[in-house]
Amino acid sequence: MKNYQCRKCGTLISNESYPNANGCPNGGSHQWNNLGECGNTRYQCRKCGILIYSKLYPNANGCSNGGNHQWNKL
């Protein structure tokens, strides 16, 4: 399982494969960003506040608040 977040609406999901892009609430298609494998370590982005459980340090690309995520290990 991997963590995916939409750059447009900020939705976070865990999925085995790349998620369906249809139906972004912010219009058009989701723009999914692969944040990395799901795991037991908690990380929170200082910019958008999203909390994920990841195996390794998450991918910084595609923060829904613009630019890159700024991950803080909790």
N, CA, C and O atoms as a GROMACS GRO file, in nm:
protein
  296
    1MET      N    1   0.084  -0.119   0.000
    1MET     CA    2   0.000   0.000   0.000
    1MET      C    3   0.089   0.125   0.000
    1MET      O    4   0.196   0.129   0.061
    2LYS      N    5   0.039   0.225  -0.071
    2LYS     CA    6   0.110   0.354  -0.078
    2LYS      C    7   0.014   0.467  -0.041
    2LYS      O    8  -0.107   0.456  -0.059
    3ASN      N    9   0.072   0.575   0.009
    3ASN     CA   10  -0.003   0.697   0.039
    3ASN      C   11  -0.006   0.785  -0.085
    3ASN      O   12   0.098   0.810  -0.147
    4TYR      N   13  -0.126   0.832  -0.121
    4TYR     CA   14  -0.143   0.924  -0.233
    4TYR      C   15  -0.221   1.046  -0.184
    4TYR      O   16  -0.318   1.032  -0.109
    5GLN      N   17  -0.178   1.164  -0.228
    5GLN     CA   18  -0.250   1.287  -0.196
    5GLN      C   19  -0.273   1.366  -0.324
    5GLN      O   20  -0.184   1.377  -0.408
    6CYS      N   21  -0.395   1.419  -0.338
    6CYS     CA   22  -0.426   1.504  -0.452
    6CYS      C   23  -0.370   1.644  -0.429
    6CYS      O   24  -0.394   1.705  -0.324
    7ARG      N   25  -0.295   1.694  -0.526
    7ARG     CA   26  -0.237   1.829  -0.515
    7ARG      C   27  -0.342   1.939  -0.518
    7ARG      O   28  -0.320   2.048  -0.467
    8LYS      N   29  -0.457   1.909  -0.578
    8LYS     CA   30  -0.561   2.010  -0.594
    8LYS      C   31  -0.652   2.022  -0.472
    8LYS      O   32  -0.680   2.133  -0.426
    9CYS      N   33  -0.699   1.909  -0.420
    9CYS     CA   34  -0.798   1.914  -0.311
    9CYS      C   35  -0.743   1.868  -0.176
    9CYS      O   36  -0.807   1.889  -0.073
   10GLY      N   37  -0.624   1.805  -0.175
   10GLY     CA   38  -0.563   1.762  -0.050
   10GLY      C   39  -0.609   1.627   0.001
   10GLY      O   40  -0.563   1.583   0.107
   11THR      N   41  -0.699   1.560  -0.071
   11THR     CA   42  -0.748   1.429  -0.027
   11THR      C   43  -0.632   1.331  -0.016
   11THR      O   44  -0.546   1.325  -0.104
   12LEU      N   45  -0.630   1.254   0.092
   12LEU     CA   46  -0.528   1.152   0.116
   12LEU      C   47  -0.594   1.016   0.115
   12LEU      O   48  -0.695   0.994   0.182
   13ILE      N   49  -0.537   0.923   0.038
   13ILE     CA   50  -0.585   0.785   0.040
   13ILE      C   51  -0.467   0.690   0.040
   13ILE      O   52  -0.356   0.726  -0.001
   14SER      N   53  -0.491   0.568   0.085
   14SER     CA   54  -0.395   0.459   0.075
   14SER      C   55  -0.449   0.361  -0.027
   14SER      O   56  -0.566   0.324  -0.022
   15ASN      N   57  -0.364   0.319  -0.120
   15ASN     CA   58  -0.410   0.233  -0.228
   15ASN      C   59  -0.294   0.147  -0.277
   15ASN      O   60  -0.177   0.186  -0.266
   16GLU      N   61  -0.326   0.029  -0.330
   16GLU     CA   62  -0.225  -0.061  -0.386
   16GLU      C   63  -0.165  -0.007  -0.515
   16GLU      O   64  -0.046  -0.025  -0.541
   17SER      N   65  -0.248   0.058  -0.597
   17SER     CA   66  -0.202   0.110  -0.726
   17SER      C   67  -0.246   0.256  -0.740
   17SER      O   68  -0.319   0.309  -0.655
   18TYR      N   69  -0.202   0.319  -0.848
   18TYR     CA   70  -0.235   0.458  -0.873
   18TYR      C   71  -0.387   0.476  -0.872
   18TYR      O   72  -0.456   0.406  -0.946
   19PRO      N   73  -0.441   0.569  -0.791
   19PRO     CA   74  -0.587   0.585  -0.779
   19PRO      C   75  -0.652   0.644  -0.904
   19PRO      O   76  -0.586   0.704  -0.989
   20ASN      N   77  -0.781   0.623  -0.913
   20ASN     CA   78  -0.862   0.680  -1.020
   20ASN      C   79  -0.860   0.832  -1.006
   20ASN      O   80  -0.875   0.885  -0.896
   21ALA      N   81  -0.843   0.903  -1.117
   21ALA     CA   82  -0.832   1.049  -1.114
   21ALA      C   83  -0.966   1.120  -1.126
   21ALA      O   84  -0.972   1.242  -1.107
   22ASN      N   85  -1.071   1.049  -1.158
   22ASN     CA   86  -1.201   1.114  -1.181
   22ASN      C   87  -1.259   1.176  -1.055
   22ASN      O   88  -1.243   1.122  -0.945
   23GLY      N   89  -1.327   1.290  -1.071
   23GLY     CA   90  -1.411   1.346  -0.968
   23GLY      C   91  -1.346   1.427  -0.858
   23GLY      O   92  -1.389   1.418  -0.743
   24CYS      N   93  -1.246   1.506  -0.888
   24CYS     CA   94  -1.188   1.593  -0.786
   24CYS      C   95  -1.290   1.701  -0.747
   24CYS      O   96  -1.346   1.766  -0.836
   25PRO      N   97  -1.316   1.721  -0.617
   25PRO     CA   98  -1.414   1.822  -0.576
   25PRO      C   99  -1.371   1.965  -0.612
   25PRO      O  100  -1.453   2.056  -0.612
   26ASN      N  101  -1.242   1.984  -0.642
   26ASN     CA  102  -1.195   2.117  -0.684
   26ASN      C  103  -1.200   2.134  -0.836
   26ASN      O  104  -1.143   2.229  -0.890
   27GLY      N  105  -1.269   2.043  -0.904
   27GLY     CA  106  -1.288   2.053  -1.048
   27GLY      C  107  -1.195   1.964  -1.127
   27GLY      O  108  -1.076   1.952  -1.095
   28GLY      N  109  -1.249   1.903  -1.231
   28GLY     CA  110  -1.169   1.819  -1.320
   28GLY      C  111  -1.123   1.690  -1.254
   28GLY      O  112  -1.199   1.625  -1.182
   29SER      N  113  -1.000   1.655  -1.281
   29SER     CA  114  -0.943   1.529  -1.232
   29SER      C  115  -0.849   1.553  -1.114
   29SER      O  116  -0.787   1.659  -1.102
   30HIS      N  117  -0.840   1.450  -1.026
   30HIS     CA  118  -0.740   1.454  -0.919
   30HIS      C  119  -0.600   1.455  -0.981
   30HIS      O  120  -0.579   1.401  -1.090
   31GLN      N  121  -0.507   1.516  -0.912
   31GLN     CA  122  -0.366   1.513  -0.950
   31GLN      C  123  -0.292   1.442  -0.837
   31GLN      O  124  -0.240   1.506  -0.746
   32TRP      N  125  -0.287   1.309  -0.845
   32TRP     CA  126  -0.232   1.228  -0.736
   32TRP      C  127  -0.081   1.236  -0.729
   32TRP      O  128  -0.012   1.230  -0.831
   33ASN      N  129  -0.030   1.248  -0.608
   33ASN     CA  130   0.112   1.248  -0.579
   33ASN      C  131   0.141   1.128  -0.489
   33ASN      O  132   0.079   1.114  -0.384
   34ASN      N  133   0.234   1.042  -0.530
   34ASN     CA  134   0.274   0.927  -0.450
   34ASN      C  135   0.367   0.974  -0.338
   34ASN      O  136   0.478   1.018  -0.365
   35LEU      N  137   0.320   0.963  -0.213
   35LEU     CA  138   0.400   1.007  -0.099
   35LEU      C  139   0.489   0.897  -0.043
   35LEU      O  140   0.572   0.922   0.044
   36GLY      N  141   0.471   0.774  -0.091
   36GLY     CA  142   0.554   0.662  -0.046
   36GLY      C  143   0.473   0.552   0.021
   36GLY      O  144   0.351   0.563   0.036
   37GLU      N  145   0.543   0.447   0.062
   37GLU     CA  146   0.479   0.330   0.121
   37GLU      C  147   0.419   0.359   0.258
   37GLU      O  148   0.476   0.433   0.338
   38CYS      N  149   0.305   0.300   0.282
   38CYS     CA  150   0.241   0.309   0.414
   38CYS      C  151   0.327   0.235   0.516
   38CYS      O  152   0.392   0.136   0.483
   39GLY      N  153   0.327   0.282   0.638
   39GLY     CA  154   0.405   0.220   0.744
   39GLY      C  155   0.352   0.259   0.880
   39GLY      O  156   0.235   0.296   0.893
   40ASN      N  157   0.437   0.252   0.981
   40ASN     CA  158   0.396   0.277   1.119
   40ASN      C  159   0.445   0.410   1.177
   40ASN      O  160   0.406   0.447   1.287
   41THR      N  161   0.531   0.481   1.103
   41THR     CA  162   0.586   0.607   1.153
   41THR      C  163   0.499   0.723   1.107
   41THR      O  164   0.466   0.733   0.989
   42ARG      N  165   0.463   0.811   1.201
   42ARG     CA  166   0.377   0.925   1.169
   42ARG      C  167   0.460   1.044   1.124
   42ARG      O  168   0.563   1.076   1.183
   43TYR      N  169   0.413   1.109   1.019
   43TYR     CA  170   0.472   1.233   0.968
   43TYR      C  171   0.360   1.333   0.946
   43TYR      O  172   0.252   1.297   0.900
   44GLN      N  173   0.388   1.459   0.980
   44GLN     CA  174   0.290   1.565   0.956
   44GLN      C  175   0.357   1.677   0.880
   44GLN      O  176   0.469   1.717   0.911
   45CYS      N  177   0.286   1.730   0.779
   45CYS     CA  178   0.338   1.842   0.702
   45CYS      C  179   0.311   1.972   0.778
   45CYS      O  180   0.198   1.997   0.820
   46ARG      N  181   0.414   2.054   0.795
   46ARG     CA  182   0.399   2.183   0.864
   46ARG      C  183   0.316   2.282   0.784
   46ARG      O  184   0.259   2.375   0.841
   47LYS      N  185   0.309   2.265   0.652
   47LYS     CA  186   0.239   2.360   0.566
   47LYS      C  187   0.090   2.331   0.556
   47LYS      O  188   0.007   2.420   0.572
   48CYS      N  189   0.054   2.205   0.528
   48CYS     CA  190  -0.087   2.172   0.504
   48CYS      C  191  -0.150   2.096   0.620
   48CYS      O  192  -0.272   2.081   0.626
   49GLY      N  193  -0.068   2.047   0.714
   49GLY     CA  194  -0.120   1.980   0.832
   49GLY      C  195  -0.158   1.835   0.815
   49GLY      O  196  -0.200   1.770   0.911
   50ILE      N  197  -0.144   1.781   0.694
   50ILE     CA  198  -0.183   1.642   0.671
   50ILE      C  199  -0.094   1.547   0.751
   50ILE      O  200   0.026   1.570   0.764
   51LEU      N  201  -0.154   1.443   0.803
   51LEU     CA  202  -0.084   1.343   0.883
   51LEU      C  203  -0.088   1.211   0.808
   51LEU      O  204  -0.195   1.165   0.769
   52ILE      N  205   0.029   1.149   0.788
   52ILE     CA  206   0.034   1.019   0.722
   52ILE      C  207   0.118   0.923   0.805
   52ILE      O  208   0.200   0.963   0.888
   53TYR      N  209   0.095   0.796   0.781
   53TYR     CA  210   0.175   0.688   0.840
   53TYR      C  211   0.258   0.630   0.726
   53TYR      O  212   0.204   0.578   0.629
   54SER      N  213   0.390   0.638   0.738
   54SER     CA  214   0.478   0.602   0.629
   54SER      C  215   0.590   0.510   0.676
   54SER      O  216   0.633   0.516   0.792
   55LYS      N  217   0.636   0.424   0.585
   55LYS     CA  218   0.745   0.332   0.613
   55LYS      C  219   0.878   0.408   0.620
   55LYS      O  220   0.960   0.383   0.708
   56LEU      N  221   0.898   0.500   0.526
   56LEU     CA  222   1.018   0.582   0.518
   56LEU      C  223   0.979   0.729   0.512
   56LEU      O  224   0.860   0.762   0.507
   57TYR      N  225   1.079   0.817   0.512
   57TYR     CA  226   1.052   0.960   0.501
   57TYR      C  227   0.971   0.985   0.373
   57TYR      O  228   1.013   0.942   0.266
   58PRO      N  229   0.855   1.053   0.382
   58PRO     CA  230   0.767   1.071   0.266
   58PRO      C  231   0.824   1.163   0.158
   58PRO      O  232   0.911   1.247   0.185
   59ASN      N  233   0.773   1.145   0.038
   59ASN     CA  234   0.806   1.231  -0.076
   59ASN      C  235   0.757   1.373  -0.044
   59ASN      O  236   0.645   1.390   0.005
   60ALA      N  237   0.838   1.472  -0.072
   60ALA     CA  238   0.803   1.611  -0.040
   60ALA      C  239   0.723   1.680  -0.150
   60ALA      O  240   0.663   1.785  -0.125
   61ASN      N  241   0.721   1.625  -0.270
   61ASN     CA  242   0.656   1.692  -0.384
   61ASN      C  243   0.506   1.703  -0.367
   61ASN      O  244   0.441   1.613  -0.314
   62GLY      N  245   0.450   1.815  -0.413
   62GLY     CA  246   0.306   1.829  -0.432
   62GLY      C  247   0.223   1.863  -0.311
   62GLY      O  248   0.114   1.807  -0.296
   63CYS      N  249   0.267   1.951  -0.224
   63CYS     CA  250   0.185   1.994  -0.111
   63CYS      C  251   0.062   2.068  -0.163
   63CYS      O  252   0.072   2.150  -0.254
   64SER      N  253  -0.053   2.039  -0.105
   64SER     CA  254  -0.177   2.104  -0.149
   64SER      C  255  -0.179   2.253  -0.116
   64SER      O  256  -0.263   2.326  -0.168
   65ASN      N  257  -0.087   2.300  -0.031
   65ASN     CA  258  -0.074   2.443  -0.002
   65ASN      C  259   0.031   2.509  -0.090
   65ASN      O  260   0.071   2.623  -0.065
   66GLY      N  261   0.077   2.437  -0.192
   66GLY     CA  262   0.176   2.491  -0.285
   66GLY      C  263   0.317   2.451  -0.249
   66GLY      O  264   0.351   2.439  -0.131
   67GLY      N  265   0.399   2.430  -0.348
   67GLY     CA  266   0.538   2.392  -0.328
   67GLY      C  267   0.553   2.251  -0.273
   67GLY      O  268   0.479   2.160  -0.312
   68ASN      N  269   0.649   2.233  -0.184
   68ASN     CA  270   0.679   2.102  -0.129
   68ASN      C  271   0.630   2.089   0.015
   68ASN      O  272   0.619   2.187   0.089
   69HIS      N  273   0.599   1.964   0.053
   69HIS     CA  274   0.567   1.933   0.191
   69HIS      C  275   0.689   1.961   0.279
   69HIS      O  276   0.802   1.950   0.233
   70GLN      N  277   0.665   1.997   0.402
   70GLN     CA  278   0.771   2.012   0.502
   70GLN      C  279   0.738   1.913   0.613
   70GLN      O  280   0.668   1.946   0.709
   71TRP      N  281   0.790   1.789   0.599
   71TRP     CA  282   0.753   1.680   0.690
   71TRP      C  283   0.823   1.691   0.824
   71TRP      O  284   0.942   1.723   0.833
   72ASN      N  285   0.747   1.664   0.928
   72ASN     CA  286   0.795   1.658   1.064
   72ASN      C  287   0.762   1.518   1.118
   72ASN      O  288   0.646   1.479   1.119
   73LYS      N  289   0.863   1.444   1.162
   73LYS     CA  290   0.840   1.311   1.218
   73LYS      C  291   0.783   1.327   1.359
   73LYS      O  292   0.838   1.401   1.441
   74LEU      N  293   0.672   1.258   1.386
   74LEU     CA  294   0.607   1.266   1.517
   74LEU      C  295   0.638   1.144   1.602
   74LEU      O  296   0.591   1.135   1.716
   0.00000   0.00000   0.00000
